[in-house]
Each structure stands twice: as structure tokens, then as C-alpha cells.
Amino acid sequence: MEKKQKGMLKKIVIAGFIGLCFGILQPGIAVSQQKNVVPNYKDMANDILKLVNEHRAAMKLNPLVMNDYISKEAGTHSQNMASGKVEFGHDGFDDRAARIKTQLKNVNSWAENVAFGSKTARQAVEMWLKSPGHKKNIEGNYNLTGIGIAKGPDGLYFTQIFAFK
């Protein structure tokens, strides 16, 4: 290899190494200015699903299946609450349900849980299970779910939407 090519290859290898160290070449992983990795909320959503399904299994109920479109709707709602675009709560749920019904034909029932203040998936699920209305949704006759989590300046916002198809 020519000297010029070796020098160029060395620069590419060094740039790649620096990129990997600082997260530049890792799609989907954001790095803050302090070089701390932002939590992966998809993993947290999967943990919520696991915990909810463990509870449903103990009640002899069928497990819920994560649905990408429902998760998108849940994520948008969590992000809107986290950013202050909407107040914490269920405002707009009828619109979310209508969009889900449009995308997923034959969906005929749905419900929604929201939470704020939990720092872990387990805390969010435990909070819901202590609330009769939220627990009823978790134990309801549903087979699909979507979970969205967003960080606001004051903490994490959780939305879980349930549907039956």
C-alpha cells in the first residue's frame, strides 16, 4: 500500500474509534454533553410489558402483545405531556383511539393508563396496580398494547394504551 493510502487508512481508523467512543457512530444512542448515555426507553417499555404480562399470567389472563402503531400513539402522548403541550392526563384519548382504530381494523375496545413520577418500569406498574381504575385496564379483556415513555424537565411520563382486536 502506498504511504499516502496508509496515512488515510490510519485517519479513518482513528476517526472510527473516536466515533465509537463518543457514540457518534451508534445510531439510536444519544449522548449528552456530559457523555452519559440517555436511558433507552424502549427497554423500559419492554420491562413494563413484561411486568404487566407477569401480573396478567398470575390472574390467568392472556399476555398482551406490543404493537408498534399503538406504541407510537402512546409515545406521542407521553412526549406531549412531558413537553407541556398537553396537561398530564387522558385529554385527547378519543382522538388517539380513533387513529388506532383507523390503522388497526377490527379494534373494538381500548383503554389507557398514564403515570408520572416513577423512575423505573416496576414503580410505574406498581403505581397502576394500586389504582383500581388502572388495575382494571391492566386486567381487562385486551390483547394488544403500546407503551410510550418521555422525559420532561420534571421527570418521566408514561402512557400505556390497551386494545382488543
Secondary structure, DSSP 8 states (H G I E B T S, - for coil): --HHHHHHHHHHHHHHHHHHHTTTT-TT--B-TT--B---HHHHHHHHHHHHHHHHHHTT----EE-HHHHHHHHHHHHHHHHTSS-SS-TTHHHHHHHHHHHSTT--EEEEEEEES-SSHHHHHHHHHHSHHHHHHHTSS--EEEEEEEEETTEEEEEEEEEE-
